[in-house]
């Protein structure tokens, strides 16, 4: 999971980063609003952890701008603010959760796991796939697929680098037969630039790298 951490207190930032990386999550560091905009312009993330009072625009202003640009990345605010107005403002700009300073790092890990479980994101080349909503994106633009192609893609992406059996693939087809399967896999490969390989007599596999 790729996490963008915005926290300008260096000691706290490093402490949070250490706990996140212990969980084997990939952490990108930001200390100001400019850092956030630069990083989100270049890359996509599974989760934002934002402090509120930082250099440049506040965490509230940053998230509001990201949401207005169509960025729906789950966001948890890390803040010393405890008044109801601040809490209300955080949720009004699109926050999913918040945690008050000082906090136990274990509590933050629990909150993150809860968000990740509900908003799991799988990446493949330039594609981003959200589970369980089954929303597919390329460069933050939604890609719409037919029901059959969507079902096949879901099977492949959920089992990336593992063989998907012919029986499971046939279940995704309206009229299951080998020819229909080949045609639809060909459409997927062409439409989404997927590296799908046939394992003769067994099934197919979506490979991460060739």
RAKA-V517758 format. One record per helix or strand of 2 or more residues. SS is the DSSP state (~ for helix, > for strand). FROM is the first residue (numbers start at 1). TO is the last residue. If there is no record, write none. Layout:
SS;FROM;TO, SS;FROM;TO
This chain:
>;2;6, ~;10;22, >;26;30, ~;33;42, >;47;51, ~;59;68, >;75;79, ~;84;92, >;97;100, ~;105;118, >;121;124, >;127;130, >;135;138, >;141;142, ~;147;158, >;163;165, ~;166;171, ~;178;192, >;196;199, >;203;206
